[in-house]
Amino acid sequence: MNKKTVKDIDLKGKTVLLRCDFNVPLDENLKITDSTRIVAALPTIKYLLENNCKIVITSHLGRPKGEYKPECSLAPVAKALSELLGQEVKMAKDVVGDSAKELKANIKEGEIVLLENVRFHKEETDNDSEFAKELASGCDVFVNDAFGSAHRAHASTTGVASYLPAVAGFLIEKEIDFLKNTIDNPVRPFMAIVGGAKVSDKIGVIEALLDKVDSIFIGGGMSYTFFKAQGYEVGKSLCEPDKCDLALSLMEKAKTKGVKMFLPLDVRIGKEYSPDTEVKVVPFDQMPEDWEGMDIGEKTIELYSKELQGAKTVMWNGPVGVSEFEKFAIGTNAIARVLADLDATTIIGGGDSGAAALRSGVADKMTHISTGGGASLEFLEGKKLPGIEALQDK
């Protein structure tokens, strides 16, 4: 990575504004159900503590859309972080108000203050310069370690870099190095599994991967657009008829480049979109009009599992079924288990795929699970990430 990191500048005793991605899932009792993103930030936080920094952390959680929502408060994160670090993390009641100003003014070396959810202010997503200036006030250095938000040009990811020297934390460095090395120098055979709901969300990724991989496996809601494009009945399945020509052109591009593109042989279908609907498995070309495709079937699992055995590098982005419904998580869980057993570099592209790997119980067997779904997608497409671009060059 050609950007400066925390190791490239003198931090001793400095007040550091640290942007983390603490957008963690909470249950109905506001208990954190997956603390992966908090744990991922610990190496940078601990390094700053070792350098006697005063640490002011900012993050978002959920989508409060510029107003205070108690269910989006970072209070549960402050509690979890305190427990993980074994020291108190002081929680500000606001972001740029009296509470934040007072805690910032009185912070001592080795102490941590967590500001309230930065997205309680619409100025955050507007990348408002005055708001960014207030956020940066009282700090000496900006460290961005929020890879999950690196594709957003917000006040706390890019705006503050106009007012403070800006460098990357260890998580951003690790994410970029992993993704870049995998894409630029993969050990072959290099295979990709692309799932998720829509072809339109993944066009850029599929096109970029077709220039790099030896095989690509399609699953999830997007596979029905590929079927529709070939003239097959897809029933009530998720489908983008206006993207049929695109699906055909991607198949043609794969053929031209000598990339094996695999589509499901059979599909697990439901009578309706619900966790307890009636289920059956049918060949991909025998979909009833009033049923909905929700997962890959046994023959597809068998084919994909067999073909993946030879892989040395695998990139997985997007579940291959409605994996949040137990009845339709069979394909995704099976793929996760296959990847866990491979003697290969396995990289999971964050977001829903990361959650699926976690639910499958094999997350610890993967080489790397990205903390950023959207950010890793845009990076794979070759797009510039504003949160990285704003950092100082080495």
N, C-alpha and C positions, 0 to 999 in steps of 0.2 A: 504494500500500500504506500503511495507516495505522499501521504498526509502525515503531519506531525502527530505523535501520540503523547500520552502523559509522561513517557520516558524521555521525551525530547526537550522538555523545558524544566526550569527550576521551580518546584512547587512548594518548597519548604516554608511552612507557616502562612501560606497564601490562603485567601478566602476563595473557594472554588464553587462556581455555579455548575452543578452536575445535572445534566439532563438524562434521566433514566426512562426506560419503558416499563412502568409498573401497571400496565393495563391488564390486570389479572382477572380471571373469572371469579365471581362471588355467588354464593347460593342465596336462598331467600332470607337467611338469617345474617347476611353480609359476612359470611365466613369465606375465606379464600379457599377455592377448591383445587387450584394448581399454582404453586409458587415458583414455577420454573423461571419466569422472567425476573423475579426478585433475586433468586439464587445466582442467575447469570450476571447480575450487576455486582456481586460481592467482590470479585478480584479487584475491580477498579476502586471500589469504596475502601477496601482494606489497604490498597497501595497508597491512597490519599491519606488515610489515617496514619500509616507508617511515616509519612512525610509531614506529620503534624499540621495537616491542613485543617481549615475551618470549612466544613462541607455544607453547602445549601443545595438540597436536591429539589428538582422540579420534574413533574410528570403529569400525564393525563390518565384518566380511567373512564372507560365507557364513552357514551356520546351525549354529554349534558347539553350540547348545543348553546353554549354561551350563557347558561344560567345555573344557579346553585341547585343541585339535586342531591339530597342526603344519601341516596343509594349509590352515588358516584364519588362519595368522599374517599380520600386516601387514608382515613384513620385506620382501617384494618391493615393497610400496608405499613404504616408507622409501627404498629404493634408487632407485625411479623418480622420486620426488619430489626427491631430492637432485640427480639428473641434470637434471631440468626446471628447478630453481631455480638450479643452479650453486653450491650450498652444501650442507654436510653437514646431514642431518636425523638427529638422534640418536634411536635407537630404545630405548624402555624394554622391559625383559623382562616387565613386568607392567602392570597398570592402576592399582591403588591400593597396591601392595606397596612393598618397600624400593627397588627399582630406580627406579620412578616417582617416589617421594618424593625420592630423592637427586638425580635429574635435574632435578626441579622446583625443588629448593632451590638448585641451583647454576647455573640457567639465566641467561644474560646477555642484554642487549638485542640484538635482531637475530638471536637463535638460535631454533631450532625443535626441539622434542621431540615425537616421535610415541609415544603410549602403545600398548600391545599391544591386540589385539581386545577391545573392551568387552563383547562377548557371550560371552567366556569365563567371565563371571560371570552366573549366573541372576538376580542382583539387578538387572541392567540392564533386562531385559524385565519384571521385577516392579515396576519403578519404585520400588525400595527407597530410602527417604529417607536412611538412614545411608550407603548406598553413594554416592548422589548428593552427599551432604555431603563425603565423602572425595574424590570426583572433583573437586569444586569447590575443595577446600582448596588454599591457596597461590596462588589466582588472584584477579584483581580484577574481571574482566568475562567474561561468557559470550557468545560469538558463534555463532549457529547458522547454518550454511550447508549443512546436509544436507537438501535438499528431498526426496530419495528416502526419507527416514525421518521426514518432517514429519507423517505420518499416524499415527505411533506415539507413545504416551505412555510413553516409556522414561526411565530415569534420566538418560541423556546428552542427551535431546532436550527434556524438560520438567522433570524432577526438579531438575537443577542450577539452573534459573531461580528456585528458591525461595531460593537462597543467594547468587546473584550478579546484578547488573544484566544483563539479557538483551536482545540486539539481533540483527538479521538481518545476514547477509553479503550480498555482491552477487549471488550465485547465487540465493538464495531471493527476493531483491527482483526479479530478472529473471524468474524462473519465474512468480511471482504476477502481476506486471504483464502479461506475455505472455498468460497464460491468461485473466486477468480482462478485459483489453482485447478479446481475441478473442471471448469469450463475450458481453460486454456491448455492444461496439461493432463487430461484424464488418462488413467491406466485403462487400456481397452481389453475387452469390449466395454463400451460406455453405453448404458441403456437408460432411458427415461420413462417414467410412468406419469402420465398427465391425466388428472381427473378433475372433479369439480363440476359446477352446475352448467356453465356456459362456455361455448366455443369463443364467443366474443371477448371474454375475460382473459383467454389464454392464447389468442392468435399470435401475438408477438413472441410469446414464450415458445410455442410450437415451431414457429418459423425460425427462431434463433437456434433451437435445439436441433432442427433438421440439418443445420450446417455443422453440427458437432457430433451427434450420436450415431451409433451403429443400429440401434433398434429403439422404437418408441411404442409404448402401450397406451391405448386410449381407454378411459373408463368414465364412470360418473354420468351426470346429465348430458354432458356434451356429446356422448357417443350416439345419442338418438338423432342429433342433427346430421351426423355422418351417415346413419342408416337412411334417414329421410332423403338425403342427397342422392342416395343410390336407388330411390324409388320404393323403399320398404315402408310398411305400415308401422307407425310408432305409437298408436293409440293416444292416450292422454299424457304421454311422457313429456317431460321438459324438452322443448325443441325450439330452435331459432330458424324458421323457414327461410328468412332473409339471409342466412349465413350458409345455405346449402352449396352455393357456387364456391364459396371460400373453402368449405370442407373438401369438396372435390379437388380444388386446386392444391390443397395441402397433401392430399393423397397422391396427386400427380407429382408434386415436388419430391415427396419421399421416394417415389419410384425412380425418378430421374437421378436422385442423389445416391441411390442404392441403399437407402435406409429402410429396414423392415418395419412396416407400420402394422401393428396388431389391433384389431377391433374385436369386441366381445363375440363369442360364438353363440352364447345363450344369455338370457337375462332373467333375473328374479323380479317378478312383477307383483304389484299390489292392486287391489280393487279400487283403493282410494289412498290419498296421501295421509296416512295415519300410522302410528306405531303398532296398532293392533288389528290392522286390516287383514283380509284373506290374502294368502300368498301362494303363488305357484311359479315354477321355472319353465320357460319356453325357449325354443330356438329363436335367435335374433330376428329371423324372417317370418315368424308366426305369432306376432304380437296381436292380441285381440284389440278391437277398436276402443273398448270401454275400460281397458286396464292401463296401468302406468308402470313404466320401467323404473326400478328403484335400486337395483344392484346387479353385479355380474353373477352369472350362474356357475354351477360346478365345473362344466366343461371349460369355461373361460378361466376359472381359477387354476384348473389343471394345466391348461396351455400356457398361461402367463408364468406359473410357477416353474414349469419345465424350461421355458425359454430363458428365464432369469437366472437359472443355475450357472450359466457360463459367464455371467457378468463380473467385471472387476471394479466398475464404478457404476453406481445407480443414483440418479436424481429423481426424487418423488415429489410431485406437487399436486395436491388435490385428491380427496378420497374417491374411491371408485363406485361408491353407492351412498345412499342416505345413511351415513354411518352413525348419526345420532339416534336412529331407531335400531334397537337391538336386532330385529328380524332382518334388517337390511345392512347390517354392519359385517356380515359374513365375509364378503369379498375383500373389504378393506382390511379386516383383521387377518385374513389369510395372507394377503400381500405383505402386511407388516411382519408376520411370522417368517415368511420366506426371506425377506430382507435381513431379518435379525440373525438368520442362520448362515448367511452368505459370507464367504471369505472375500470381502470386497469393501470398498469405501462406499458407505451409504449416507446420502445427504437428503434430509427431509426439509422441504421448503416452507417450514413454519405454518402459521394459520391453522386451517382445518386438518391438514395432514399431520402436523405436530400433535394436535389434540387427539387424532385418531391413533397415532403411534403410542401415545400415553394410555389411551383407553385399552389398547391391545395388550398392555403390560410389557411391551418390549422396547420402550423408548431408550432404556439404558444400553441396549445392544446396537443402537445406531451410531455411526461415526459422528454425525453432527445433525442436530435438529435446529434449524434456524429459528431465531426469535421473531423474525419479521416475515409475515406472509406476503403482503403487498410489496415490501421493500425488496425481498429476494426475487420476486417475479420481475420487477422493473429492472433489477440488476442483471438478471439472466437475459432480459430483452436487449441489454446493452444501453439502457437509458442512464443518464446522469442522475444521481440522487442528491437533491438540494442540501440535505443535512450533512453529506460528505463533502460536497463541493465547497461549502462555506468554511471548511477547516483550513488551517494554514498548511501550505505545501512544505515538504521537508527541505 
